[in-house]
Amino acid sequence: MSDVVGELARVTGAFDQPTLTLLYKGHARVVIAIFRNAFTRDHRTIPAARLHAQVDTYLDQLRIAGFTDLPAGSGRDLCLRWMRGQWLVRSVEDDGTEVYTLTSHAQDALNLVTSLTRERASLSEHRIATIINAVRRFNTEVNPDRGARVDIFNSEIARLTRERDRLLEGGDLPQVSADYMLEGYGELLQLVAALPSDFARVEEAFTALRAQILSSFRSEDRHAGDVIDDYLRRTDSLMTATAEGRAFEGAFTLLRDDELLLQLREDLSALLSHPMAEDILNDTDRRDLRGTVGLIRRGIDAVLAQRNRVTATLREYIQTHNTVRDRELDSTLRQLDAELVRWMTSAGPRTSVPLPLLPARVDVHHLRERFHNPDDEAGPPPLRDVTTQRPDGLSLADLLAQGGPSLDQLRAAVHQALASDEPLTSLGRLFDTLDAPLRRPVEIFGLLHLTTNMDGFVRDEDHREVYRTLRPDGSRRDLAVPVIEPVSHGPDSPRDTANDRPGRPTRSELA
């Protein structure tokens, strides 16, 4: 007797899954088109208000295009309906924003539709080669016979060695057909497209675990220690008990291996730069393959964030749980129950007790937030009398004598010296001829600044000359400064320039 009854039960269970209910619902085409247009690889979560507006906009565009068989209701109503169908899930971000995310069931439906939109052959050389290589690799990893494994490795090494030697000797590269490349790109895109749904399943497993932990904490039949032990045990087994968890562990291992990650990037870049890729892959396929590593990183970050939420729930309960307060509440409820039993023994069937549901409100006109501090109203301390320490009166000339260099007067002195009939030998000689107020030590910096921004001066670092300075208090000091000499004389040779200065003359030119 055939097992058609059991097969029908299994098929019925499969059709009851949200993935197939989405594909076989009345407006499946419209819903899947909206999901594919709204949720992309770079936008896995969408704020609730934005998705509501997007759905309304998409429906309006379809009505304008002439489509009549559209789901009824606003964008918000449809999103809530899709949540009940387990195709959307709404969660709250850390900043308090409500966002929508596709469930793994909806992503499986989108992947199935995407695979059907791609053209591929049902049987090809690439598929047979892929199966043979997968079986060979799987047998190499699990074969219990040590000798058989060694033979497999030896044969593979010999085959690769022969191929390497043939290429080194100048052998022809084997040419692949366009169908072989098309099949290879198609299978690679299918594998990449299945990653988001795999990560979503792991996230949903942690979400279900978080809901169970909260339910266990609220129930009174389990101790907190039992709940914590169950969480730790299930967290350890979650990554190995399901195919999604094992896929997550594999991706996590990939990200920890820098060499393997670099190899993946290089292989994808080589495939995308293949001469046939230009005719086979469109822009969307290229973007999907190029973002494979980023997709894996984002999926792992989402799973780790969901796991951290479960851990935060557990930690928050442990930190806020007060056993003494729970015992006091339990004692109070027991006393109320005892009083109620005693009252029922003497009360009639229509006896009532006026009991307010909420305590009476306390009328407080003003609630102090801060107590009075007498120091806040104390005045500032009296000022000290420092009239005896007042310095002698200073004039404007005295203040200017303590300031920076007098650039205007120095500039005029330099131009006057260069325009005079007597040749100017050096800047130090000019300094000696200045008036006393222009012979302060700080005026040397002014002269150096001006001559640096003028054409026609050259500095001799090998020789020094003495600048005899005169301070405002009458004291003197001699300073040794590198010799600065004018190149040529005349009123037109020096000019101020901050930009576009020609190069200074060389020693040979000066000679």
Backbone torsions as a table, in degrees:
resi	resn	phi	psi	omega
1	MET	NA	131.6	-178.2
2	SER	-73.5	157.8	-178.8
3	ASP	-95.7	43.4	-177.1
4	VAL	-68.4	-28.8	179.1
5	VAL	-66.7	-44.7	178.3
6	GLY	-65.9	-38.9	177.8
7	GLU	-63.5	-39.6	178.6
8	LEU	-63.9	-37.5	178.0
9	ALA	-65.4	-41.4	179.0
10	ARG	-67.6	-40.9	178.3
11	VAL	-65.3	-38.9	177.5
12	THR	-62.3	-41.3	176.3
13	GLY	-62.9	-37.0	178.2
14	ALA	-67.2	-39.2	-179.9
15	PHE	-71.0	-21.1	177.4
16	ASP	-80.5	-7.9	178.0
17	GLN	-68.1	147.8	-179.0
18	PRO	-59.3	-25.0	-179.4
19	THR	-63.9	-49.0	-178.5
20	LEU	-76.5	-30.7	176.0
21	THR	-63.9	-31.9	176.0
22	LEU	-68.9	-40.0	-177.5
23	LEU	-73.6	-25.4	-175.1
24	TYR	-108.4	9.4	176.9
25	LYS	-76.9	168.7	-172.9
26	GLY	-61.6	-43.1	-177.7
27	HIS	-109.9	40.8	-176.2
28	ALA	-62.0	-39.1	-176.7
29	ARG	-64.0	-42.6	-178.9
30	VAL	-67.5	-44.0	-177.5
31	VAL	-63.1	-44.9	-179.1
32	ILE	-66.9	-37.9	177.2
33	ALA	-63.0	-39.0	178.0
34	ILE	-66.8	-42.8	179.9
35	PHE	-63.2	-42.9	-178.1
36	ARG	-67.4	-32.0	-178.8
37	ASN	-81.3	-31.7	-176.4
38	ALA	-86.1	-46.4	-176.3
39	PHE	-99.0	116.5	177.1
40	THR	-116.9	-179.0	-179.7
41	ARG	-66.4	-32.1	-179.5
42	ASP	-88.2	-11.5	-179.1
43	HIS	-129.8	78.8	180.0
44	ARG	-82.2	-23.6	177.2
45	THR	-123.8	139.9	-178.9
46	ILE	-130.3	131.7	175.4
47	PRO	-55.3	145.8	-173.3
48	ALA	-59.8	-48.3	-178.2
49	ALA	-62.1	-37.5	-179.6
50	ARG	-67.8	-42.2	-179.9
51	LEU	-65.0	-38.4	176.8
52	HIS	-58.5	-45.1	179.6
53	ALA	-67.4	-37.4	179.6
54	GLN	-64.9	-42.6	179.6
55	VAL	-62.1	-43.7	176.1
56	ASP	-59.1	-42.2	179.8
57	THR	-65.4	-42.9	179.3
58	TYR	-62.1	-42.5	179.9
59	LEU	-65.3	-39.6	177.3
60	ASP	-63.4	-40.9	178.9
61	GLN	-64.8	-37.1	178.0
62	LEU	-68.8	-37.4	177.2
63	ARG	-65.3	-41.0	178.6
64	ILE	-64.3	-34.2	179.4
65	ALA	-73.8	-9.0	176.6
66	GLY	105.7	3.8	178.2
67	PHE	-80.7	132.6	-177.2
68	THR	-111.7	-28.7	-178.0
69	ASP	-83.4	79.0	-177.3
70	LEU	-121.7	150.7	178.5
71	PRO	-66.0	142.9	-179.4
72	ALA	-88.0	149.4	178.1
73	GLY	116.9	164.6	177.8
74	SER	-78.4	172.8	178.4
75	GLY	-61.6	-37.4	179.1
76	ARG	-67.4	-43.2	179.8
77	ASP	-63.5	-40.6	179.9
78	LEU	-66.6	-40.1	178.9
79	CYS	-64.0	-40.3	176.2
80	LEU	-64.7	-38.3	177.8
81	ARG	-65.8	-39.2	178.6
82	TRP	-70.5	-28.3	173.9
83	MET	-65.9	-42.1	177.5
84	ARG	-64.9	-28.9	176.4
85	GLY	-80.9	1.9	178.4
86	GLN	64.4	36.5	174.6
87	TRP	-107.9	-22.3	175.3
88	LEU	-125.3	150.3	174.1
89	VAL	-132.7	137.1	-179.6
90	ARG	-111.3	131.7	-178.9
91	SER	-136.8	172.2	-177.8
92	VAL	-114.8	126.9	177.4
93	GLU	-75.4	173.9	-179.1
94	ASP	-63.4	-29.4	179.6
95	ASP	-86.7	5.9	178.0
96	GLY	91.1	1.8	-179.5
97	THR	-81.6	132.0	175.7
98	GLU	-83.7	130.8	-177.0
99	VAL	-131.0	154.7	174.6
100	TYR	-104.8	145.9	176.6
101	THR	-139.9	142.8	175.8
102	LEU	-70.6	138.0	174.8
103	THR	-77.5	170.2	178.5
104	SER	-64.9	-30.9	178.2
105	HIS	-64.8	-44.5	179.0
106	ALA	-66.1	-38.3	179.2
107	GLN	-67.5	-35.5	175.1
108	ASP	-63.1	-40.4	177.8
109	ALA	-64.2	-41.6	178.3
110	LEU	-64.9	-38.9	178.9
111	ASN	-65.2	-38.2	178.7
112	LEU	-65.2	-42.9	177.9
113	VAL	-65.0	-40.0	179.4
114	THR	-63.9	-40.0	179.1
115	SER	-66.5	-32.4	179.1
116	LEU	-75.7	-22.9	178.8
117	THR	-79.2	-15.4	179.1
118	ARG	-91.6	138.8	178.0
119	GLU	-82.9	129.6	176.7
120	ARG	-153.3	153.6	178.2
121	ALA	-82.6	145.1	-179.7
122	SER	-72.4	-28.4	179.1
123	LEU	-141.7	128.9	-176.8
124	SER	-151.6	167.4	177.8
125	GLU	-62.1	-39.1	-178.8
126	HIS	-63.6	-41.5	-178.6
127	ARG	-65.7	-43.0	178.9
128	ILE	-63.6	-41.7	179.1
129	ALA	-65.1	-37.3	177.8
130	THR	-63.7	-41.9	179.0
131	ILE	-64.9	-44.0	-179.1
132	ILE	-62.6	-44.5	-179.7
133	ASN	-65.9	-38.5	179.1
134	ALA	-66.0	-43.1	178.5
135	VAL	-64.5	-40.2	-179.8
136	ARG	-64.4	-45.8	179.8
137	ARG	-65.9	-39.7	180.0
138	PHE	-65.5	-41.5	178.6
139	ASN	-66.1	-34.8	178.6
140	THR	-66.0	-34.6	-176.4
141	GLU	-82.1	-25.3	-172.2
142	VAL	-117.8	-4.6	-176.5
143	ASN	-62.9	124.3	-177.8
144	PRO	-77.5	-12.1	-177.9
145	ASP	-87.4	118.0	-179.1
146	ARG	-62.4	-43.9	-179.7
147	GLY	-63.5	-37.6	178.7
148	ALA	-65.0	-40.1	178.1
149	ARG	-63.5	-42.2	179.5
150	VAL	-63.1	-41.0	178.5
151	ASP	-62.9	-39.8	179.3
152	ILE	-63.6	-44.7	179.7
153	PHE	-63.6	-41.8	-179.6
154	ASN	-63.3	-43.6	179.5
155	SER	-64.9	-38.1	179.5
156	GLU	-68.8	-40.6	177.6
157	ILE	-63.2	-41.9	179.8
158	ALA	-64.8	-41.4	180.0
159	ARG	-64.5	-45.3	-179.7
160	LEU	-66.8	-35.3	179.0
161	THR	-65.7	-43.6	178.2
162	ARG	-61.9	-41.9	180.0
163	GLU	-66.8	-39.8	178.6
164	ARG	-63.9	-46.1	-179.3
165	ASP	-63.7	-37.2	179.3
166	ARG	-63.9	-41.0	179.3
167	LEU	-70.4	-36.1	178.2
168	LEU	-67.4	-29.3	179.3
169	GLU	-82.2	2.6	177.7
170	GLY	96.0	16.1	179.1
171	GLY	-65.1	157.7	-179.2
172	ASP	-72.7	143.1	174.4
173	LEU	-74.5	132.7	178.9
174	PRO	-65.6	129.8	-179.4
175	GLN	-87.1	138.6	178.7
176	VAL	-107.0	149.6	-178.7
177	SER	-83.5	164.8	178.3
178	ALA	-66.0	-35.5	178.4
179	ASP	-64.8	-38.8	178.5
180	TYR	-63.1	-43.0	178.2
181	MET	-66.2	-41.3	179.6
182	LEU	-61.6	-42.9	179.3
183	GLU	-66.3	-39.7	179.8
184	GLY	-65.2	-45.4	177.2
185	TYR	-63.2	-38.0	179.9
186	GLY	-64.4	-44.8	178.8
187	GLU	-66.2	-37.7	178.8
188	LEU	-65.1	-41.0	178.3
189	LEU	-66.1	-36.0	177.3
190	GLN	-65.1	-40.8	178.5
191	LEU	-64.4	-41.7	179.6
192	VAL	-68.1	-39.7	-178.6
193	ALA	-66.3	-24.4	-179.3
194	ALA	-80.7	-11.5	-177.3
195	LEU	-64.3	-45.5	-178.8
196	PRO	-58.0	-41.4	179.4
197	SER	-66.8	-34.7	177.2
198	ASP	-64.4	-44.4	177.3
199	PHE	-65.3	-37.0	179.8
200	ALA	-63.5	-35.0	178.3
201	ARG	-65.2	-40.1	177.6
202	VAL	-65.1	-41.0	176.5
203	GLU	-60.5	-43.6	-179.8
204	GLU	-66.0	-32.9	176.6
205	ALA	-64.6	-41.6	176.6
206	PHE	-68.1	-34.8	177.2
207	THR	-63.9	-43.9	177.3
208	ALA	-63.9	-37.7	178.0
209	LEU	-64.3	-39.5	178.3
210	ARG	-64.4	-41.6	178.2
211	ALA	-63.9	-38.7	178.9
212	GLN	-67.9	-37.3	178.2
213	ILE	-64.8	-44.0	177.9
214	LEU	-62.2	-40.6	178.1
215	SER	-65.2	-38.9	179.8
216	SER	-68.3	-35.9	177.9
217	PHE	-66.3	-37.0	-178.1
218	ARG	-75.3	-25.3	179.6
219	SER	-77.4	157.8	-176.3
220	GLU	-105.3	2.4	-176.0
221	ASP	-93.0	-3.4	-179.8
222	ARG	-129.2	141.7	177.5
223	HIS	-80.2	157.5	-179.7
224	ALA	-62.3	-36.2	178.8
225	GLY	-63.8	-37.7	177.3
226	ASP	-65.7	-38.6	179.5
227	VAL	-64.5	-42.0	-179.5
228	ILE	-66.0	-42.8	178.0
229	ASP	-62.1	-40.5	179.2
230	ASP	-65.5	-38.3	178.3
231	TYR	-63.7	-46.4	-179.4
232	LEU	-63.7	-39.6	-179.5
233	ARG	-67.2	-42.6	-178.6
234	ARG	-72.5	-32.6	177.0
235	THR	-65.7	-39.0	179.1
236	ASP	-67.7	-35.5	-176.7
237	SER	-89.1	-12.8	-177.1
238	LEU	-64.7	-34.9	-176.4
239	MET	-78.8	-13.8	-178.4
240	THR	-119.3	-13.1	-176.1
241	ALA	-84.0	-19.9	-177.6
242	THR	-123.3	156.9	177.4
243	ALA	-65.5	-34.6	178.7
244	GLU	-65.5	-41.7	178.5
245	GLY	-63.5	-40.2	178.2
246	ARG	-66.7	-36.6	175.7
247	ALA	-63.5	-38.5	177.6
248	PHE	-64.7	-42.9	177.9
249	GLU	-61.8	-39.7	178.0
250	GLY	-63.7	-42.1	178.0
251	ALA	-65.7	-38.0	178.9
252	PHE	-65.0	-38.4	175.8
253	THR	-65.0	-36.5	178.4
254	LEU	-61.7	-43.6	-178.5
255	LEU	-70.1	-24.5	177.3
256	ARG	-79.0	-19.0	-178.3
257	ASP	-98.4	102.3	-178.3
258	ASP	-64.8	-38.3	-179.4
259	GLU	-66.1	-41.9	179.7
260	LEU	-67.3	-37.8	178.2
261	LEU	-66.2	-41.1	176.5
262	LEU	-64.2	-38.5	177.7
263	GLN	-63.5	-40.0	178.1
264	LEU	-62.9	-43.9	178.7
265	ARG	-62.3	-44.5	-178.3
266	GLU	-65.6	-40.7	179.3
267	ASP	-64.9	-41.0	178.3
268	LEU	-65.7	-40.1	178.0
269	SER	-63.9	-38.8	178.5
270	ALA	-66.4	-40.0	179.1
271	LEU	-67.4	-38.1	180.0
272	LEU	-71.2	-26.5	178.9
273	SER	-91.7	6.5	178.6
274	HIS	-64.2	144.1	-178.9
275	PRO	-58.6	-32.5	-178.8
276	MET	-81.8	-13.5	-177.4
277	ALA	-66.2	-28.1	-178.8
278	GLU	-63.0	-35.6	-178.3
279	ASP	-89.9	-17.5	-175.2
280	ILE	-98.4	-45.2	-174.0
281	LEU	-92.9	138.8	171.6
282	ASN	-93.7	-177.3	-176.3
283	ASP	-65.0	-36.8	179.8
284	THR	-65.7	-43.4	178.9
285	ASP	-63.8	-40.2	178.1
286	ARG	-62.4	-44.3	-180.0
287	ARG	-63.7	-38.6	179.4
288	ASP	-64.8	-44.2	-179.3
289	LEU	-70.2	-39.3	-179.4
290	ARG	-66.7	-28.9	-179.1
291	GLY	-95.9	21.8	-177.7
292	THR	-63.7	-47.2	-178.5
293	VAL	-64.1	-42.1	176.6
294	GLY	-63.0	-36.9	176.9
295	LEU	-62.7	-42.0	179.0
296	ILE	-65.0	-41.1	179.6
297	ARG	-63.0	-45.1	-179.5
298	ARG	-66.1	-37.8	177.7
299	GLY	-64.1	-41.7	178.9
300	ILE	-66.3	-40.8	178.2
301	ASP	-62.0	-39.3	178.8
302	ALA	-66.1	-41.0	179.0
303	VAL	-66.3	-43.7	178.9
304	LEU	-64.3	-36.4	177.3
305	ALA	-65.3	-39.7	178.5
306	GLN	-67.2	-39.2	177.7
307	ARG	-65.7	-36.9	177.2
308	ASN	-64.7	-33.1	176.9
309	ARG	-64.8	-39.6	177.1
310	VAL	-64.1	-44.8	179.0
311	THR	-64.0	-38.8	178.3
312	ALA	-64.5	-38.0	176.8
313	THR	-61.3	-43.7	178.9
314	LEU	-65.9	-43.6	-179.2
315	ARG	-65.7	-40.5	180.0
316	GLU	-63.7	-38.8	178.6
317	TYR	-65.8	-41.9	-178.5
318	ILE	-65.2	-38.8	-177.6
319	GLN	-74.1	-33.9	-175.4
320	THR	-96.6	-12.0	-178.4
321	HIS	-71.5	125.2	-179.3
322	ASN	-118.2	107.3	-177.5
323	THR	-66.3	-39.5	-179.0
324	VAL	-63.4	-42.2	179.9
325	ARG	-66.3	-38.5	177.6
326	ASP	-63.7	-38.4	178.6
327	ARG	-67.4	-39.0	177.6
328	GLU	-64.5	-41.6	177.3
329	LEU	-64.5	-41.9	178.6
330	ASP	-63.1	-39.6	178.2
331	SER	-65.5	-39.7	179.4
332	THR	-65.4	-42.8	178.7
333	LEU	-64.5	-36.8	177.3
334	ARG	-66.0	-39.3	177.3
335	GLN	-64.6	-40.9	177.0
336	LEU	-63.0	-40.4	178.6
337	ASP	-64.1	-40.4	178.3
338	ALA	-65.4	-42.2	178.1
339	GLU	-64.2	-37.2	178.6
340	LEU	-65.1	-40.6	177.3
341	VAL	-64.3	-41.2	179.0
342	ARG	-65.5	-38.7	-179.2
343	TRP	-69.2	-34.2	-179.0
344	MET	-67.9	-23.5	179.4
345	THR	-71.3	-24.4	-177.9
346	SER	-114.6	-13.0	-176.8
347	ALA	-84.0	147.7	177.7
348	GLY	-80.9	176.3	-176.9
349	PRO	-68.5	-25.0	-178.6
350	ARG	-108.3	12.4	-179.7
351	THR	-74.1	137.0	179.1
352	SER	-131.7	155.4	179.1
353	VAL	-122.7	119.9	177.6
354	PRO	-69.3	113.1	-176.7
355	LEU	-130.2	113.3	179.5
356	PRO	-68.3	141.5	178.5
357	LEU	-72.6	-30.7	179.7
358	LEU	-124.4	148.6	177.5
359	PRO	-65.7	156.5	-179.2
360	ALA	-63.6	146.7	-177.9
361	ARG	-82.2	135.8	179.9
362	VAL	-91.4	123.2	178.9
363	ASP	-85.7	110.2	178.1
364	VAL	-121.8	116.6	-178.0
365	HIS	-70.6	-37.8	-178.6
366	HIS	-148.0	126.4	178.9
367	LEU	-109.6	118.0	-178.7
368	ARG	-69.1	132.9	175.0
369	GLU	-97.5	-17.5	-178.3
370	ARG	-147.0	134.6	-179.3
371	PHE	-76.5	159.5	-177.6
372	HIS	-70.9	133.4	177.5
373	ASN	-121.1	112.8	-178.4
374	PRO	-58.9	-27.0	-179.1
375	ASP	-66.4	-25.0	179.8
376	ASP	-66.1	-28.1	-178.3
377	GLU	-98.0	-0.1	179.1
378	ALA	-73.1	141.0	179.9
379	GLY	-74.5	166.3	179.0
380	PRO	-68.9	154.0	179.1
381	PRO	-65.0	150.3	-179.2
382	PRO	-65.2	149.9	179.8
383	LEU	-76.1	144.4	178.5
384	ARG	-78.1	147.4	178.8
385	ASP	-85.1	110.2	-177.8
386	VAL	-118.7	26.4	-179.1
387	THR	-65.3	-30.0	179.9
388	THR	-69.5	-20.1	-178.8
389	GLN	-96.9	10.1	-177.5
390	ARG	-69.2	132.1	179.7
391	PRO	-73.8	168.0	177.2
392	ASP	-65.7	157.9	-178.6
393	GLY	-63.4	139.2	-179.5
394	LEU	-114.2	136.7	176.2
395	SER	-93.4	170.7	177.8
396	LEU	-63.8	-35.5	179.2
397	ALA	-65.5	-37.8	177.6
398	ASP	-64.8	-39.7	179.3
399	LEU	-67.1	-41.8	178.9
400	LEU	-65.5	-31.2	179.2
401	ALA	-66.4	-22.9	178.9
402	GLN	-93.7	1.4	-176.1
403	GLY	-90.2	-161.4	-176.7
404	GLY	-80.3	-172.8	-175.9
405	PRO	-67.6	150.7	178.9
406	SER	-91.2	87.1	-171.6
407	LEU	-66.6	-40.3	-177.7
408	ASP	-63.4	-47.2	179.5
409	GLN	-65.2	-38.9	179.3
410	LEU	-67.2	-39.9	178.5
411	ARG	-62.3	-43.0	178.4
412	ALA	-63.8	-38.1	179.4
413	ALA	-66.6	-39.6	179.9
414	VAL	-65.4	-46.3	179.9
415	HIS	-63.5	-38.8	-179.8
416	GLN	-65.4	-40.0	-179.8
417	ALA	-68.0	-37.8	179.8
418	LEU	-72.3	-28.4	-178.6
419	ALA	-87.2	-8.7	-177.5
420	SER	-76.4	165.6	-179.7
421	ASP	-73.6	-31.0	179.9
422	GLU	-75.7	129.9	-177.9
423	PRO	-67.9	142.9	178.0
424	LEU	-91.8	116.5	-176.5
425	THR	-83.1	-42.2	-179.0
426	SER	-158.1	167.4	-179.3
427	LEU	-72.9	-29.3	178.1
428	GLY	-66.2	-37.8	177.3
429	ARG	-66.4	-37.7	176.0
430	LEU	-63.7	-38.0	179.9
431	PHE	-62.4	-36.7	-178.5
432	ASP	-67.8	-23.8	-177.7
433	THR	-90.7	-3.2	-178.5
434	LEU	-75.3	162.7	176.1
435	ASP	-68.1	163.1	-176.5
436	ALA	-58.6	-42.1	179.6
437	PRO	-63.9	-20.2	-179.5
438	LEU	-98.7	11.7	-179.8
439	ARG	-113.2	24.8	174.6
440	ARG	-71.1	158.3	178.5
441	PRO	-58.0	-33.6	-177.7
442	VAL	-70.2	-20.8	-179.8
443	GLU	-68.8	-21.1	176.8
444	ILE	-61.9	-41.2	178.1
445	PHE	-63.7	-35.2	177.4
446	GLY	-65.4	-42.0	177.4
447	LEU	-63.9	-42.2	179.1
448	LEU	-64.2	-38.2	178.9
449	HIS	-65.7	-43.8	-178.2
450	LEU	-67.3	-45.3	-177.8
451	THR	-70.0	-26.3	176.4
452	THR	-66.5	-35.4	-179.1
453	ASN	-92.6	11.5	177.2
454	MET	-114.0	144.1	171.8
455	ASP	-81.8	144.7	175.0
456	GLY	107.1	8.7	176.6
457	PHE	-123.3	144.8	178.2
458	VAL	-132.2	144.7	-176.8
459	ARG	-106.1	135.4	177.6
460	ASP	-109.7	101.0	-176.5
461	GLU	-74.3	-15.9	-176.1
462	ASP	-82.9	-15.4	-177.5
463	HIS	-125.5	153.3	-179.3
464	ARG	-124.3	153.4	171.1
465	GLU	-134.3	155.8	-172.1
466	VAL	-95.9	129.8	173.0
467	TYR	-101.9	117.7	-179.2
468	ARG	-92.3	100.8	-174.4
469	THR	-92.2	160.6	-178.5
470	LEU	-136.3	114.9	-179.0
471	ARG	-77.6	162.0	179.0
472	PRO	-61.8	-27.4	-179.6
473	ASP	-82.3	1.1	178.7
474	GLY	97.4	-10.5	179.8
475	SER	-75.7	155.5	-177.7
476	ARG	-119.1	156.2	175.7
477	ARG	-156.1	136.0	179.3
478	ASP	-99.9	132.3	-178.4
479	LEU	-124.4	134.8	178.4
480	ALA	-91.1	123.7	-176.5
481	VAL	-129.5	144.3	175.4
482	PRO	-54.8	146.0	-176.8
483	VAL	-71.2	130.8	176.3
484	ILE	-121.0	118.4	-174.8
485	GLU	-118.2	145.9	175.3
486	PRO	-77.8	144.4	179.7
487	VAL	-78.1	-48.5	-179.9
488	SER	-138.5	167.9	-177.2
489	HIS	-117.7	157.1	179.7
490	GLY	133.5	158.8	-175.4
491	PRO	-72.9	-18.0	-174.6
492	ASP	-99.7	-7.6	-176.0
493	SER	-73.1	-47.2	179.1
494	PRO	-84.4	141.4	173.7
495	ARG	-152.1	144.0	178.6
496	ASP	-72.8	131.9	177.0
497	THR	-149.3	128.3	176.6
498	ALA	-98.8	-23.1	-178.3
499	ASN	-134.4	159.7	173.4
500	ASP	58.9	45.2	177.7
501	ARG	-84.0	134.6	174.2
502	PRO	-70.5	161.4	-179.2
503	GLY	-66.8	151.5	179.5
504	ARG	-74.1	152.2	-177.9
505	PRO	-67.4	151.3	177.8
506	THR	-84.7	174.3	179.9
507	ARG	-63.5	-38.3	-179.3
508	SER	-66.5	-36.2	178.2
509	GLU	-67.2	-38.6	179.9
510	LEU	-67.3	-35.1	178.5
511	ALA	-66.0	NA	NA
